[in-house]
Amino acid sequence: MRVLITGGAGFIGSHLAEFHLDKGDEVHCVDDLSTGTLENVAPFRECEGFRFDRAEIRTWEALPEAIAAAERIYHMAAVVGMFRVLAEPEAVLATNVAGTERVLRCASEAGNAPRVLIASSSEVYGPVGTHRLDETDGLLVHCDTAKTQWNYALSKLAGEALGITYSGSFGLPVTIARLFNTIGKRQSGRYGMVVPRFVQQAAQGEPITVFGDGLQTRSFCNVEDAVRALHLLCESDEAEGEIVNVGNDHSITILDLANLVRELAGSGSPVVFVPDSEAYYRGFMGIRHRKPALDKLRRLVDFEHEQSLEDTIMDLLAAARPAAQGAEATG
Ligand SMILES: NC(=O)c1ccc[n+]([C@@H]2O[C@H](COP(=O)([O-])OP(=O)(O)OC[C@H]3O[C@@H](n4cnc5c(N)ncnc54)[C@H](O)[C@@H]3O)[C@@H](O)[C@H]2O)c1
């Protein structure tokens, strides 16, 4: 099979590439390297069947050709991470909405009806979330705190609407995956992702910084589990035209997560609290709970998680320690 991955040098994109190369598929990654890195694709860059283009999806002239050659497209390219979303609110809308529209338009014009998976986000559920978030839940944006904080959620919602429209109106086989917090190797902590930040802080013996009161809960899914779920959704005819949560339904408070990372690292790092107003800005609306209902995913495909949060953190700590030691040696 020929697979095209936009954002293929990113965290999830590079794992998708590795998964398909392992299956013997041809993989074409396109990425502008705005947050992705060549280091992410280095482990398989020389593999037969792998191709990489550094390009921006909204303007890349060869995109129609790349799409026409693909049987499956994972559209992962997006401006991601709360720090980047707050710093570049217009880029979030431009890339995430116009980029998705261009990918879908090219796919519908390609004539070969490639299977398209659009990466959406649990952020579309907005600030509510006292229960398991279900695909049929109403979606809410708090306009009284009309900050660009919500641009990411709005851009992902627009991407969903585009996907559903191209599926319904043009018969393009599209599936929307609402990804919840995904974690694993190659994820950067630079743009506000909590687990890589905690792991790095614990490995370097620095204070582990919990934003807010730490009682907010999140559910973390190992990236290899998430990639398998995305692949299975693309294999399922029933998933065409559907919006599906993809994540893990085991949730944990951020404070417990900080203590777990500290314990697994055997680290003496203190856990310190940083108010949201300091971590982000005054008036930032933190999201209290995020837990996916996975009934639809399990109904559509035969999927079970294989990796626990503890195992994933141990893997991340093992990868972080040599880097931390290297930094100490050269510092
Ligand atoms: N990681 C998560 O927990 C999570 C949760 C929900 C949704 N998602 C979604 O999954 C997708 C992948 O996220 P990720 O965590 O791997 O983030 P990432 O930042 O590692 O990956 C995104 C990639 O897209 C590339 N990119 C950005 N703008 C581009 C452009 N205009 N043209 C070409 N490439 C561009 C970046 O360089 C990066 O490599 C995103 O769409 C994101 O919204 C991720």
The ligand as a MOL file (V3000), in Angstrom:
LIG
                    3D

  0  0  0     0  0            999 V3000
M  V30 BEGIN CTAB
M  V30 COUNTS 44 48 0 0 0
M  V30 BEGIN ATOM
M  V30 1 N -0.2500 14.4810 20.4810 0
M  V30 2 C -1.4690 14.5920 20.9640 0
M  V30 3 O -1.7020 14.3330 22.1580 0
M  V30 4 C -2.6260 15.0100 20.0770 0
M  V30 5 C -3.8940 15.1240 20.6670 0
M  V30 6 C -4.9450 15.5230 19.8660 0
M  V30 7 C -4.7740 15.7480 18.5240 0
M  V30 8 N -3.5300 15.6230 17.9640 0 CHG=1
M  V30 9 C -3.4010 15.8860 16.5280 0
M  V30 10 O -2.5470 14.9220 15.9350 0
M  V30 11 C -1.7750 15.5250 14.8820 0
M  V30 12 C -0.2850 15.2710 15.1100 0
M  V30 13 O 0.0860 15.8540 16.3600 0
M  V30 14 P 1.5050 15.6040 17.0280 0
M  V30 15 O 1.2960 15.4930 18.4670 0
M  V30 16 O 2.2160 14.5590 16.2960 0 CHG=-1
M  V30 17 O 2.1670 17.0290 16.8060 0
M  V30 18 P 3.5100 17.4420 16.0210 0
M  V30 19 O 3.6420 18.9140 16.1680 0
M  V30 20 O 4.6230 16.5810 16.4460 0
M  V30 21 O 3.1160 17.0750 14.5210 0
M  V30 22 C 2.5820 17.9760 13.6040 0
M  V30 23 C 3.5180 18.0310 12.4200 0
M  V30 24 O 2.9430 18.8590 11.4190 0
M  V30 25 C 4.0150 19.6230 10.8480 0
M  V30 26 N 3.3920 20.8120 10.2600 0
M  V30 27 C 2.8050 21.8370 10.9090 0
M  V30 28 N 2.3450 22.7410 10.0340 0
M  V30 29 C 2.6340 22.2520 8.8020 0
M  V30 30 C 2.4230 22.7300 7.4850 0
M  V30 31 N 1.7930 23.8910 7.2680 0
M  V30 32 N 2.8640 21.9890 6.4270 0
M  V30 33 C 3.5170 20.8050 6.6470 0
M  V30 34 N 3.7460 20.3180 7.8740 0
M  V30 35 C 3.3020 21.0310 8.9380 0
M  V30 36 C 4.9430 19.9180 12.0130 0
M  V30 37 O 6.2630 20.2540 11.6050 0
M  V30 38 C 4.8850 18.6030 12.7750 0
M  V30 39 O 5.8930 17.7110 12.3330 0
M  V30 40 C -2.1370 17.0010 14.8680 0
M  V30 41 O -3.1000 17.2290 13.8700 0
M  V30 42 C -2.7470 17.2320 16.2470 0
M  V30 43 O -3.6920 18.2730 16.2260 0
M  V30 44 C -2.4400 15.2690 18.7140 0
M  V30 END ATOM
M  V30 BEGIN BOND
M  V30 1 1 1 2
M  V30 2 2 2 3
M  V30 3 1 2 4
M  V30 4 1 4 5
M  V30 5 2 4 44
M  V30 6 2 5 6
M  V30 7 1 6 7
M  V30 8 2 7 8
M  V30 9 1 8 9
M  V30 10 1 8 44
M  V30 11 1 9 10
M  V30 12 1 9 42
M  V30 13 1 10 11
M  V30 14 1 11 12
M  V30 15 1 11 40
M  V30 16 1 12 13
M  V30 17 1 13 14
M  V30 18 2 14 15
M  V30 19 1 14 16
M  V30 20 1 14 17
M  V30 21 1 17 18
M  V30 22 2 18 19
M  V30 23 1 18 20
M  V30 24 1 18 21
M  V30 25 1 21 22
M  V30 26 1 22 23
M  V30 27 1 23 24
M  V30 28 1 23 38
M  V30 29 1 24 25
M  V30 30 1 25 26
M  V30 31 1 25 36
M  V30 32 1 26 27
M  V30 33 1 26 35
M  V30 34 2 27 28
M  V30 35 1 28 29
M  V30 36 1 29 30
M  V30 37 2 29 35
M  V30 38 1 30 31
M  V30 39 2 30 32
M  V30 40 1 32 33
M  V30 41 2 33 34
M  V30 42 1 34 35
M  V30 43 1 36 37
M  V30 44 1 36 38
M  V30 45 1 38 39
M  V30 46 1 40 41
M  V30 47 1 40 42
M  V30 48 1 42 43
M  V30 END BOND
M  V30 END CTAB
M  END
